[in-house]
Amino acid sequence: GAGNGTLSDLERGFKAQELENIRDALLGVANAQDASGKYIFSGYETDTEPFDSTATYAGGTTSLSLNVDSTRQMEIGSTGDVVFQPSGGTEVFDALQDIIDLLNTPITDDTTQATFTAGLTTAIGDMKDSLNNVLNERANIGAKLNELEQLDIAGDAMELQYQTTLSDIQ
């Protein structure tokens, strides 16, 4: 909608302000903490805030892992650099800032209009890449949840088998 040629500089500025608020809220999500005050997206560096005020990643690059059975170790989280930056792509915060900057730049002639349109197309492509990356991470987490459910079911079956065997022995 921001690419609509009928919007004035002031109206694009309103959209830029709205995106700044969204960017700040997303930064808050990226710096979320669990109930014990550990940062969720910092990997093993759980005491380090993942993103600073300029959205530069400062957390760890190794995800937390947990033994989920005697032979299986599973990553139990994703680091902020993986979630919020597509492999080789533009970080989501940079893509949002690019759009905000474009929206705050006055359009005075055909040249600035063409620059705005081209920049917006690039930034929207970067945002799509970022969204696809987040969706991919979400799918990975869903697959891990499914595996944990299967392990839980197998554990319940083994518990029943052990109880039956113990009862037979007694």
C-alpha positions in Angstrom: 0.0 0.0 0.0 2.9 2.4 0.7 3.9 2.2 -3.0 0.6 3.7 -4.0 1.5 6.7 -6.1 -1.4 8.8 -4.8 0.0 9.0 -1.3 1.6 12.3 -0.2 4.9 12.6 1.6 3.0 13.1 4.8 0.9 9.9 4.3 4.0 7.9 3.5 5.6 9.3 6.7 2.6 8.0 8.7 3.2 4.6 7.2 6.9 4.9 8.1 6.0 5.7 11.7 3.7 2.6 11.8 6.6 0.4 10.5 9.0 1.9 13.1 6.5 0.8 15.7 6.3 -2.7 14.2 10.1 -2.8 13.9 10.4 -1.9 17.6 7.9 -4.5 18.6 9.7 -7.2 16.5 13.0 -6.2 18.2 11.2 -6.7 21.6 10.2 -10.2 20.4 13.8 -10.9 19.3 15.0 -9.9 22.7 12.4 -12.0 24.6 13.3 -13.7 27.8 11.9 -16.9 29.3 10.4 -17.1 32.8 13.9 -17.3 34.4 15.2 -14.2 32.6 17.3 -16.0 30.0 17.2 -14.6 26.5 15.4 -17.0 24.1 17.3 -16.2 20.9 20.9 -16.0 22.3 21.8 -19.7 22.1 24.2 -20.7 24.8 24.8 -17.1 25.7 21.5 -16.8 27.5 22.6 -13.9 29.6 23.5 -11.8 26.6 20.7 -9.6 25.0 20.6 -11.0 21.4 20.0 -7.6 19.6 21.2 -4.1 20.6 19.2 -1.0 20.0 20.5 -0.8 16.4 19.3 -4.4 15.8 22.9 -5.7 15.6 23.1 -9.4 16.7 25.2 -9.9 19.8 24.0 -13.3 21.0 25.6 -16.7 20.6 25.7 -18.7 17.4 25.2 -22.1 18.9 21.7 -23.3 19.8 20.9 -24.8 23.1 20.7 -28.6 23.0 19.1 -31.1 25.3 19.3 -34.9 25.6 15.8 -36.1 24.8 16.5 -39.8 25.2 19.5 -42.1 25.7 20.7 -41.8 22.1 19.2 -38.5 20.9 20.3 -34.9 21.5 18.0 -32.2 20.1 18.4 -28.4 19.6 15.7 -26.8 21.7 15.9 -23.4 20.2 17.1 -21.2 17.4 19.6 -18.4 17.6 18.5 -14.9 16.6 21.0 -14.7 13.7 19.3 -17.8 12.2 15.7 -16.7 12.8 16.0 -13.0 11.8 18.5 -13.2 9.0 18.1 -15.4 6.0 21.2 -17.3 4.9 23.1 -14.8 2.9 20.2 -12.4 2.9 19.2 -9.1 4.4 18.4 -9.1 8.1 14.7 -8.4 8.7 15.5 -5.3 10.8 17.6 -3.9 7.9 14.8 -4.6 5.4 12.3 -2.8 7.6 14.7 0.1 8.1 15.2 0.3 4.3 11.4 0.6 3.8 11.1 3.2 6.6 13.9 5.3 5.0 12.3 5.1 1.6 8.9 6.2 3.1 10.5 9.1 4.8 12.2 10.3 1.6 10.2 13.0 -0.2 9.2 12.3 -3.8 9.9 15.4 -5.8 10.1 14.3 -9.4 10.1 11.2 -11.7 13.7 10.3 -10.7 12.9 10.2 -7.0 9.7 8.3 -7.8 11.6 5.7 -9.8 14.2 5.4 -7.0 11.4 5.0 -4.5 9.6 2.3 -6.5 12.8 0.3 -7.2 13.9 0.5 -3.6 10.5 -0.6 -2.3 10.5 -3.6 -4.7 13.9 -4.6 -3.4 13.0 -4.1 0.3 9.7 -6.0 -0.1 11.7 -8.9 -1.7 14.0 -8.9 1.3 11.0 -9.0 3.7 9.6 -12.0 1.8 12.9 -13.7 2.2 12.9 -13.0 5.9 9.4 -14.2 6.3 10.2 -17.4 4.4 13.2 -17.9 6.7 11.0 -17.5 9.9 8.5 -19.9 8.4 11.2 -22.4 7.7 12.4 -22.1 11.4 8.9 -22.5 12.5 8.5 -25.7 10.5 11.8 -27.0 12.0 10.4 -26.4 15.5 7.2 -28.1 14.5 9.1 -31.2 13.3 11.0 -31.3 16.6 7.8 -31.1 18.6 6.4 -34.0 16.6 9.5 -36.0 17.4 9.2 -35.2 21.1 5.6 -36.3 21.1 6.7 -39.6 19.5 9.4 -40.1 22.1 6.9 -39.4 24.8 4.5 -42.0 23.4 7.4 -44.5 23.2 8.3 -43.7 26.8 4.8 -44.3 28.0 4.7 -47.6 26.2 8.0 -48.6 27.8 6.7 -47.5 31.2 3.7 -49.7 30.8 5.9 -52.6 29.7 8.1 -52.2 32.7 5.2 -52.0 35.1 3.7 -55.2 33.5 7.1 -57.0 33.8 7.5 -55.8 37.5 4.0 -57.0 38.3 4.7 -60.4 36.8 8.0 -60.6 38.8 6.2 -59.7 42.0 
